[in-house]
Amino acid sequence: NDIIVNYNMLPGDQDARSPSGLRIGVQELTRFGMREPEMGQVAELIAAAIHGKNVKAEVNGFRGKYVEMRFV
């Protein structure tokens, strides 16, 4: 679905090889101009993907609106 996340340990996790959390690179999204309203859209896309919906085209269309880096 072209949503990039990585596993991260959460409090209570016992083994670094089996973390239970996901990290979303929100700072990268803000560098390209996304703000609070867009984070809600990102959350909706992630939720849909978790529930089995193929959101790849929606993700790429949404991300395509934010191509200019605003903060270096």
N, C-alpha and C positions, 0 to 999 in steps of 0.2 A: 503493500500500500504506500510505499515511499514515505513512511513516517519513521524517522530515525530516533531511537532511544537506546539507552544501555542499562544493563542491570546494575543496581546499587544495593548495598547492604542497608537494612533498616534496623532500628533498635530491636533487640531480641533475636536477630539472626545469629546463628551459631557458627556458620561456616562461610567463609568468603567465596568459596567455590559454588555456593548455592544461595545467592542473595534473593530476597523476595520483593525488592523494590525496583522501580523503573525511574530513570533520570531522563528528563526532557531538557534539551539545551535551549531553555527559554532566552538566555542572553543572546544567542545567535538570532533568534526571531526578532528581538528588539533592535538588534543592530540593523536590521533591514526595514525598520519602521513599524513593526506590529506593536499594538498597545493592548490595553485591557479588553476592548471589545473583540479584537482578533483572537485573544487567548481563549475566549469563550467558544469561538468557532473551531479553534484547534482542539479544545476539549471534546466538542461534539464529534469531530472527525475521529479522534482516538477512541471514543466510546463506541462509535459505529463499527470501527475496525475490530475492536475487542469482541463485539457481538457478532462478528462474522461477515459483515458487509464489506464488499470490495469498494474502497473509497479512493483508489489510486488516481482516477481521473479528477475527482473533486479536489484531492490534495494538490495535485499538480496545477490545476486551474487556480486554486487559492494562492499557492506559493508563487505562481507566475506574476501575481500583482505586486510582489515585493522583491524586486531584483536589484534595486539600487542600494548599496550599502550607505547608511547614513551616519554611522558612528564607527570610527576606526580605533 
